[in-house]
Amino acid sequence: MKSALVVYFSFDGNTKLIAEKIGETLNADVIELKTSKKYPTEGIGKYFWGGKSVVFGDKPTLTNKSIDLSGYDTIIIGTPVWAGSFAPPIRSFVNDYKIVNKKIAIFASHGGGGAAKCFAKLKEALPENKFVGEIAFVEPKKNPECIESAAKWAATLS
């Protein structure tokens, strides 16, 4: 049984990069949330549909097999910041799984801010848990120092 699980959604690969480093550092299981909904990946539509999905509280169907959270003391949740909030697949995860009495750490990747609001909203969505850490990364694929920061931060969680 592993004590930590990293669960994340990645749109452009930034969150995935950080999630994999955290998982490696902690020897944790890592699960990428996948959805049946496909979001536009280019142009203004990418931002419009992402923002619209957040504003309307979309909860896309997750295509992952059922995740057994009972074997984990700590759940580390990673998300890109969309319109000052967490991505809709994370909303689906929080909605689909009754997460209580866990240690929760959260990280976000973004290119223009909004992480503090994102973290506040995620904490609000998971009230019956103990939050043990949060960190934001600005464009990890363009900033290799984010990988080292992710490893250092993860080490504080163990």
C-alpha positions in Angstrom: 0.0 0.0 0.0 1.3 3.4 -0.9 0.6 6.3 1.3 0.4 9.0 -1.5 -1.6 9.3 -4.7 -1.1 12.0 -7.3 -4.2 12.8 -9.3 -4.1 15.4 -12.0 -5.6 16.7 -15.2 -3.2 18.2 -17.8 -4.3 20.1 -20.9 -1.0 21.2 -22.5 1.4 18.8 -20.6 2.6 21.3 -18.0 0.6 19.7 -15.1 1.6 16.3 -16.3 5.3 17.2 -16.1 5.0 18.3 -12.5 2.7 15.4 -11.5 5.2 12.8 -12.8 8.1 14.5 -10.9 6.1 14.6 -7.7 5.1 10.9 -8.1 8.7 10.0 -8.8 10.0 11.9 -5.7 7.4 10.3 -3.4 7.3 6.9 -5.0 3.6 7.6 -5.3 0.9 6.2 -7.6 0.1 8.7 -10.4 -3.3 8.9 -12.2 -4.0 11.2 -15.1 -7.7 12.1 -15.3 -9.1 11.5 -18.8 -12.5 12.7 -20.0 -14.8 11.8 -22.9 -15.1 15.5 -23.6 -12.5 17.0 -25.9 -11.6 20.6 -25.4 -10.3 22.9 -28.3 -6.5 23.0 -28.2 -5.8 26.1 -30.3 -6.8 29.6 -30.8 -9.3 31.7 -28.9 -11.7 28.8 -28.7 -9.3 27.1 -26.3 -9.7 29.9 -23.8 -13.4 30.5 -24.5 -14.4 26.9 -24.0 -12.2 26.4 -21.0 -13.5 29.5 -19.2 -17.1 28.7 -20.2 -16.7 25.2 -18.7 -15.5 26.6 -15.4 -18.2 29.3 -15.2 -21.0 26.8 -15.9 -19.5 24.2 -13.4 -19.1 21.5 -16.0 -18.3 18.0 -14.7 -17.2 16.0 -17.7 -17.4 12.3 -17.5 -14.2 10.7 -16.5 -13.1 7.7 -18.5 -10.7 6.3 -15.9 -11.5 3.1 -14.3 -12.8 3.5 -10.7 -10.1 4.8 -8.3 -9.8 3.2 -4.9 -8.8 6.0 -2.5 -8.9 3.9 0.6 -5.3 2.9 0.5 -3.9 6.5 0.5 -3.3 8.8 3.4 -2.4 11.7 1.2 -3.9 12.8 -2.1 -2.0 15.3 -4.2 -4.2 17.0 -6.8 -2.8 18.8 -9.8 -4.7 21.1 -12.2 -4.1 23.8 -14.7 -5.7 27.2 -13.7 -8.7 27.9 -15.9 -10.5 31.2 -15.3 -9.2 31.5 -11.8 -10.3 28.0 -10.9 -9.5 24.3 -11.2 -10.2 22.5 -14.4 -13.6 20.8 -14.9 -12.1 17.2 -14.8 -10.9 18.0 -11.3 -14.4 19.1 -10.4 -15.6 15.7 -11.7 -13.1 13.9 -9.6 -14.1 15.8 -6.5 -17.8 15.2 -7.3 -17.4 11.5 -8.1 -15.4 10.5 -5.1 -16.3 11.4 -1.6 -12.9 12.5 -0.3 -12.9 12.9 3.4 -10.3 12.6 6.2 -7.3 12.7 3.9 -4.2 14.9 3.8 -4.6 17.0 0.6 -1.8 18.8 -1.2 -2.6 20.8 -4.3 -0.5 22.2 -7.2 -1.4 24.2 -10.2 0.3 25.2 -13.4 -0.6 28.4 -15.2 0.6 31.0 -17.6 -1.0 34.1 -16.2 -1.9 33.9 -12.5 -5.1 32.9 -10.7 -3.5 30.1 -8.6 -4.5 31.6 -5.2 -8.2 31.7 -6.3 -7.9 28.2 -7.7 -6.5 26.9 -4.4 -9.3 28.6 -2.4 -12.0 27.1 -4.6 -10.4 23.6 -4.4 -10.2 23.8 -0.6 -13.8 24.9 -0.5 -14.8 21.8 -2.6 -12.9 19.5 -0.2 -13.9 20.8 3.3 -13.5 17.6 5.3 -9.8 17.2 4.7 -6.5 18.5 6.1 -4.6 20.6 3.6 -0.9 20.1 3.9 0.6 22.1 1.1 0.0 24.1 -2.1 2.3 25.4 -4.8 1.9 27.0 -8.2 4.2 26.6 -11.3 4.4 29.1 -14.2 4.7 27.3 -17.5 6.7 24.3 -16.4 7.5 23.2 -19.9 9.2 26.5 -20.5 10.8 26.8 -17.1 12.9 23.7 -16.2 13.5 25.1 -12.7 9.9 24.2 -11.9 10.9 20.5 -12.0 13.5 21.0 -9.2 11.0 23.1 -7.2 8.3 20.3 -7.6 10.7 17.7 -6.2 11.7 19.9 -3.3 8.1 20.7 -2.5 7.1 17.0 -2.7 9.8 16.1 -0.3 8.2 18.3 2.3 5.0 16.3 2.0 6.5 12.9 3.0 
